[in-house]
Amino acid sequence: MSTHVGGWLGAGKKALIGVVHLRPLPGAPREAGPLEETIEGGVRDARSWEEGGADAVLVENYGDAPFFKDSVPVETVASLAAAAREIGGAVSLPLGVNVLRNDGDAALGVAVASGARFIRVNVLSHAYLTDQGIIEGKAAALLRKRKALGGGISILGDLLVKHASPLASFDPVEAAREMGERGGADGVILTGRATGSPADPDLVRRVAEGSPRTDLFIGSGTTPENVPVFLPYVRGFLAATWCETERGIDRSRVEALRAAIDGKKG
């Protein structure tokens, strides 16, 4: 089975991937309610993404901060698998999984258990200094794990991931190209410095022009106002913060984001 993103996003259309920020899962230090309520909240958000026009949803253990830098506990994997399976069954959209901070093995396992089509890995290649310590890329082991599990799951990897600094400087254009050719990424994500902050438009342009065969995604800070800046250069957008309210994902905001991506004026 092909892992190309076109297999689940389709061809031509610019994609909107809605991120479902789960509340703290069992074992996380922050206050959380029963797992059933966390899952219900995730299902509501996923349905809002679908009803607003998203093309896929990505489920992640956002509420579990502070994060482990690599392997997460078994209760996190089990809880996230249960949540992802319920959320995936509640919508007709392709499902993705991200296990923060960088447990790609767990993400693959959850994807297999839940029927997800893709995973996000914050540090697939290179090495970064983060608030969890030094995190090194794990592409070699992860792609072998994917093959052992049957393949077919796309891997989206971050380049210059948010909340992190590379341990050594590198040419981002060449690095994006190598993430696909040497690191096995099926798509590359560019973000701002932190959650909710937009990517650097000049960097996005340079990476897109220097790596024309790379499926490039914007991974933070997406708003209807800045979508036109990035639209010519990317395959799609991962969004969450702008569409979130105290009640969860706001469908009307999703619709506004969808309209901007489709080039329609509000």
ABEGO torsion letter per residue (X at the ends): XBABAAAAAEBGBBBBBBBBBBBBBBGBABBBBBAAAAAAAAAAAAAAAAAAGBABBBBBBAAAOBBBABBBBAAAAAAAAAAAAAAAAABABBBBBBBOAABAAAAAAAAAAAGBABBBBABABEBBBBAAEBBBBAAAAAAAAAAAAGEGBBBBBBBGBBGBBBABBBBAAAAAAAAAAAAGBABBBBBBABBGBBBBAAAAAAAAAABAABBBBBABGBBAAAAAAAAAABAEBBBAAAABBAAEBBAAAAAAAAAAAAGBBX
